[in-house]
Amino acid sequence: MNRQKFVIEGERIILRKLKLSDVQDICENLQNKEMVKWTLNIPWPYKKQDAIKWIRKSQYRLKNKEEYTFGIILKTTTKLIGSISLMHVDYKNKNAEIGYWLGKKYWGQGFMTESVKLILKFAFGKLKLHRVYANLFEENIASKKVLKKCGFRLEGRIRECRFRYGKWHNELKYGMLRSEYEKLYEKRATP
Ligand SMILES: CC(C)(COP(=O)(O)OP(=O)(O)OC[C@H]1O[C@@H](n2cnc3c(N)ncnc32)[C@H](O)[C@@H]1OP(=O)(O)O)[C@@H](O)C(=O)NCCC(=O)NCCS
């Protein structure tokens, strides 16, 4: 992790802070309606102005250490293929929420699993958090799989708390504690 530039390097991807020059890649990736099916904050249809506003907001929040949003960059093409954030960072209680999306053409290749593992390292390693959590629509199978593969535990199921597409949906709550992270990831690093 390069502290100045907020760069985290993985095997196939790099996480780095968003730049205004990412507008085109962001817009391209967010054109598919399936992208916003189970997300809460992505506008639809997605316009250039939405991307500019979002990048500026992310840079401001990053500067103030309120939220850490990273662009996911594919090493082979240097294109931005998605984003991942640590939101609602609560320094007093040492916890934060994780949120992410990936362009449709990049789904199913393990890129988000790799991204989540990188941001967990940042959250528990650099920010010294105690807990990282995620909230999602119960129907979001791919997202559930990503969290499970990374070692998150299902903590709760809130019944019918989200209204969308004319009906009520359940929300799932997943979480990971520092002790679980250490057991899972730091043990693996020891031969
Ligand atoms: C959720 C999302 C980030 C997953 O990214 P991804 O890079 O495709 O995830 P991964 O490839 O690391 O893992 C996804 C897993 O779900 C599986 N999967 C995807 N859709 C599935 C479905 N409908 N049924 C069963 N499994 C499914 C994949 O096969 C893969 O499992 P595998 O590793 O066992 O093969 C991506 O689908 C996305 O951006 N969705 C739209 C935005 C969104 O929902 N964000 C999350 C909000 S909580």
Ligand as a Chemical Component Dictionary entry (heavy atoms), coordinates in Angstrom:
data_LIG
# 
_chem_comp.id                   LIG 
_chem_comp.type                 NON-POLYMER 
_chem_comp.pdbx_formal_charge   0 
_chem_comp.three_letter_code    LIG 
# 
loop_
_chem_comp_atom.comp_id 
_chem_comp_atom.atom_id 
_chem_comp_atom.alt_atom_id 
_chem_comp_atom.type_symbol 
_chem_comp_atom.charge 
_chem_comp_atom.model_Cartn_x 
_chem_comp_atom.model_Cartn_y 
_chem_comp_atom.model_Cartn_z 
_chem_comp_atom.pdbx_ordinal 
LIG C1  C1  C 0 -21.501 -8.770  -7.106  1  
LIG C2  C2  C 0 -20.359 -8.631  -8.101  2  
LIG C3  C3  C 0 -19.459 -7.515  -7.645  3  
LIG C4  C4  C 0 -19.565 -9.958  -8.127  4  
LIG O1  O1  O 0 -18.346 -9.762  -8.823  5  
LIG P1  P1  P 0 -17.557 -10.958 -9.535  6  
LIG O2  O2  O 0 -16.175 -10.498 -9.857  7  
LIG O3  O3  O 0 -18.387 -11.503 -10.622 8  
LIG O4  O4  O 0 -17.458 -11.981 -8.342  9  
LIG P2  P2  P 0 -16.547 -13.273 -8.322  10 
LIG O5  O5  O 0 -16.257 -13.746 -9.707  11 
LIG O6  O6  O 0 -15.377 -12.987 -7.438  12 
LIG O7  O7  O 0 -17.526 -14.311 -7.574  13 
LIG C5  C5  C 0 -18.883 -14.417 -7.948  14 
LIG C6  C6  C 0 -19.353 -15.818 -7.713  15 
LIG O8  O8  O 0 -20.771 -15.842 -7.838  16 
LIG C7  C7  C 0 -21.144 -16.780 -8.829  17 
LIG N1  N1  N 0 -22.403 -16.329 -9.405  18 
LIG C8  C8  C 0 -22.662 -15.200 -10.073 19 
LIG N2  N2  N 0 -23.974 -15.145 -10.401 20 
LIG C9  C9  C 0 -24.542 -16.270 -9.903  21 
LIG C10 C10 C 0 -25.853 -16.799 -9.901  22 
LIG N3  N3  N 0 -26.873 -16.154 -10.472 23 
LIG N4  N4  N 0 -26.078 -18.001 -9.296  24 
LIG C11 C11 C 0 -25.046 -18.669 -8.692  25 
LIG N5  N5  N 0 -23.785 -18.212 -8.658  26 
LIG C12 C12 C 0 -23.545 -17.035 -9.255  27 
LIG C13 C13 C 0 -19.958 -16.835 -9.755  28 
LIG O9  O9  O 0 -19.938 -17.997 -10.515 29 
LIG C14 C14 C 0 -18.821 -16.790 -8.714  30 
LIG O10 O10 O 0 -18.714 -18.010 -8.015  31 
LIG P3  P3  P 0 -17.473 -19.024 -8.200  32 
LIG O11 O11 O 0 -16.242 -18.294 -7.783  33 
LIG O12 O12 O 0 -17.809 -20.141 -7.283  34 
LIG O13 O13 O 0 -17.443 -19.373 -9.634  35 
LIG C15 C15 C 0 -20.875 -8.318  -9.522  36 
LIG O14 O14 O 0 -21.798 -9.306  -9.886  37 
LIG C16 C16 C 0 -21.544 -6.943  -9.622  38 
LIG O15 O15 O 0 -20.886 -5.940  -9.795  39 
LIG N6  N6  N 0 -22.880 -6.908  -9.529  40 
LIG C17 C17 C 0 -23.643 -5.647  -9.651  41 
LIG C18 C18 C 0 -23.390 -4.694  -8.503  42 
LIG C19 C19 C 0 -23.661 -5.342  -7.167  43 
LIG O16 O16 O 0 -24.587 -6.129  -7.019  44 
LIG N7  N7  N 0 -22.831 -4.995  -6.173  45 
LIG C20 C20 C 0 -22.933 -5.547  -4.832  46 
LIG C21 C21 C 0 -23.991 -4.870  -4.032  47 
LIG S1  S1  S 0 -24.107 -5.631  -2.431  48 
# 
loop_
_chem_comp_bond.comp_id 
_chem_comp_bond.atom_id_1 
_chem_comp_bond.atom_id_2 
_chem_comp_bond.value_order 
_chem_comp_bond.pdbx_ordinal 
LIG C1  C2  SING 1  
LIG C2  C3  SING 2  
LIG C2  C4  SING 3  
LIG C2  C15 SING 4  
LIG C4  O1  SING 5  
LIG O1  P1  SING 6  
LIG P1  O2  DOUB 7  
LIG P1  O3  SING 8  
LIG P1  O4  SING 9  
LIG O4  P2  SING 10 
LIG P2  O5  DOUB 11 
LIG P2  O6  SING 12 
LIG P2  O7  SING 13 
LIG O7  C5  SING 14 
LIG C5  C6  SING 15 
LIG C6  O8  SING 16 
LIG C6  C14 SING 17 
LIG O8  C7  SING 18 
LIG C7  N1  SING 19 
LIG C7  C13 SING 20 
LIG N1  C8  SING 21 
LIG N1  C12 SING 22 
LIG C8  N2  DOUB 23 
LIG N2  C9  SING 24 
LIG C9  C10 SING 25 
LIG C9  C12 DOUB 26 
LIG C10 N3  SING 27 
LIG C10 N4  DOUB 28 
LIG N4  C11 SING 29 
LIG C11 N5  DOUB 30 
LIG N5  C12 SING 31 
LIG C13 O9  SING 32 
LIG C13 C14 SING 33 
LIG C14 O10 SING 34 
LIG O10 P3  SING 35 
LIG P3  O11 DOUB 36 
LIG P3  O12 SING 37 
LIG P3  O13 SING 38 
LIG C15 O14 SING 39 
LIG C15 C16 SING 40 
LIG C16 O15 DOUB 41 
LIG C16 N6  SING 42 
LIG N6  C17 SING 43 
LIG C17 C18 SING 44 
LIG C18 C19 SING 45 
LIG C19 O16 DOUB 46 
LIG C19 N7  SING 47 
LIG N7  C20 SING 48 
LIG C20 C21 SING 49 
LIG C21 S1  SING 50 
# 
